[in-house]
């Protein structure tokens, strides 16, 4: 004879669909978001330092290029006598930037070395240029 089905227990609720997230899922999501935000914040500090360094290097290269342009407009005979060296030093921005240049006589060419120190950079930046002499 067939058995009768067991009676349903009154103290166990029937399973139902649940929508939403568990507490663990929310905590993990917040943790991942926090790590991402902290990574962005640290990257922003590095980018700021790099931009400041780039700005200082731009100042230095602009000063060196201006020196090269001003010296290239001078006759080679006035830059440095044969075999001689001519030097100069200038300070800009209340001593925050200093420039020292050297003009050396070569074979139908003058070699210019411009050393620019910018406060905030570890090393002095050195720029070199050659000016052909066609005075003869």
C-alpha positions as CSV (number, residue, x, y, z in Angstrom):
1,X,0.0,0.0,0.0
2,X,1.2,3.4,-0.8
3,X,2.6,5.5,2.0
4,X,1.1,8.8,2.8
5,X,3.4,11.9,2.5
6,X,5.0,13.1,5.6
7,X,3.3,16.2,7.1
8,X,5.1,19.5,6.6
9,X,6.9,20.9,9.6
10,X,5.5,24.1,10.8
11,X,8.8,25.5,12.3
12,X,10.8,25.4,9.0
13,X,10.1,28.2,6.7
14,X,9.7,27.5,3.0
15,X,12.8,28.4,0.9
16,X,12.3,31.7,-1.1
17,X,14.4,33.7,-3.6
18,X,16.5,36.4,-2.0
19,X,17.6,39.5,-3.8
20,X,20.6,41.7,-2.8
21,X,24.1,41.1,-1.5
22,X,25.4,39.4,1.6
23,X,27.4,41.3,4.2
24,X,30.6,39.5,3.2
25,X,30.1,40.6,-0.5
26,X,29.7,44.2,0.6
27,X,32.8,44.2,2.8
28,X,34.9,42.7,0.0
29,X,33.6,45.3,-2.5
30,X,34.4,48.1,-0.1
31,X,37.9,46.7,0.5
32,X,38.6,46.5,-3.3
33,X,37.3,50.0,-3.8
34,X,39.5,51.3,-0.9
35,X,42.6,49.7,-2.4
36,X,41.9,51.3,-5.8
37,X,41.4,54.8,-4.3
38,X,44.6,54.5,-2.3
39,X,46.5,53.5,-5.4
40,X,45.2,56.5,-7.2
41,X,46.2,58.8,-4.4
42,X,49.8,57.5,-4.3
43,X,50.0,57.8,-8.1
44,X,48.9,61.4,-7.9
45,X,51.8,62.3,-5.6
46,X,54.3,60.7,-7.9
47,X,52.8,62.5,-10.9
48,X,53.0,65.8,-9.1
49,X,56.7,65.3,-8.3
50,X,57.4,64.4,-11.9
51,X,55.6,67.4,-13.2
52,X,57.6,69.7,-10.9
53,X,60.9,68.1,-12.1
54,X,59.8,68.5,-15.7
55,X,59.0,72.2,-15.1
56,X,62.5,72.7,-13.6
57,X,64.1,71.0,-16.5
58,X,62.1,73.2,-18.9
59,X,63.4,76.3,-17.2
60,X,67.0,75.0,-17.4
61,X,66.8,74.1,-21.1
62,X,65.1,77.4,-21.9
63,X,68.0,79.3,-20.2
64,X,70.6,77.2,-22.0
65,X,68.9,77.7,-25.4
66,X,68.8,81.5,-24.8
67,X,72.5,81.4,-24.1
68,X,73.3,79.4,-27.2
69,X,71.2,81.8,-29.3
70,X,72.8,84.9,-27.8
71,X,76.4,83.5,-28.3
72,X,75.7,82.3,-31.8
73,X,74.9,85.9,-32.9
74,X,78.4,87.0,-31.8
75,X,81.4,86.9,-34.2
76,X,83.6,83.8,-33.5
77,X,86.6,86.1,-33.1
78,X,84.9,87.7,-30.1
79,X,83.8,84.5,-28.5
80,X,87.2,83.0,-27.6
81,X,90.6,83.7,-29.0
82,X,92.4,80.9,-30.7
83,X,93.0,78.2,-28.1
84,X,91.4,80.3,-25.3
85,X,88.4,79.7,-23.1
86,X,85.8,82.3,-22.3
87,X,83.4,81.8,-19.3
88,X,80.5,83.5,-17.6
89,X,78.1,83.1,-14.7
90,X,74.6,84.4,-14.1
91,X,72.0,83.9,-11.4
92,X,68.2,84.0,-12.0
93,X,65.2,83.9,-9.7
94,X,67.0,85.2,-6.6
95,X,69.7,82.5,-6.8
96,X,67.3,79.6,-7.4
97,X,68.8,79.1,-10.8
98,X,72.5,79.6,-11.7
99,X,74.1,79.3,-15.1
100,X,77.8,78.9,-16.0
101,X,78.9,78.7,-19.6
102,X,82.2,78.0,-21.2
103,X,83.2,78.8,-24.8
104,X,86.2,76.8,-26.1
105,X,87.9,77.4,-29.4
106,X,88.1,74.5,-31.8
107,X,89.0,73.9,-35.4
108,X,86.6,76.3,-37.3
109,X,84.1,75.8,-34.5
110,X,83.4,77.1,-31.1
111,X,82.2,74.6,-28.4
112,X,79.8,76.0,-25.9
113,X,79.1,74.1,-22.6
114,X,76.3,75.5,-20.5
115,X,75.8,74.2,-17.0
116,X,72.5,75.1,-15.4
117,X,71.7,74.4,-11.7
118,X,68.0,74.7,-10.7
119,X,67.1,74.5,-7.0
120,X,65.2,71.3,-6.4
121,X,67.1,69.2,-8.9
122,X,69.7,66.8,-7.7
123,X,72.2,67.4,-10.4
124,X,73.4,70.3,-12.5
125,X,72.1,70.0,-16.1
126,X,74.8,70.2,-18.8
127,X,74.0,71.3,-22.3
128,X,76.5,71.5,-25.2
129,X,76.3,73.1,-28.5
130,X,78.7,73.8,-31.4
131,X,78.8,77.1,-33.4
132,X,80.5,76.8,-36.8
133,X,82.9,79.7,-37.5
134,X,82.7,81.2,-41.0
135,X,84.5,84.5,-40.2
136,X,87.6,83.8,-42.4
